[in-house]
């Protein structure tokens, strides 16, 4: 099951009302669904000045953002539909600020250097 945020659901509902036909994002030339999003991806990433960004990089970012916002690794595993926890662990990237925070929390918990 795919879980979407309230903001994304609102965006999709509004988009659905705004277009005619059965598709939320129809191809304006054909009125049918797109068979690929590659051209739009390349155009968008180049306009953003990120020509080397891969779509898969966004999964890494999403996983890291989930962790930074307080989700545990098991929630991230489910969100990414990984069967192996070790696969999810490859996506985890702690920021320097998080590393510092964890070090400070450990020092406070132990009473050392606090």
Beta strands, then each sheet from edge to edge (+ up, - down):
end
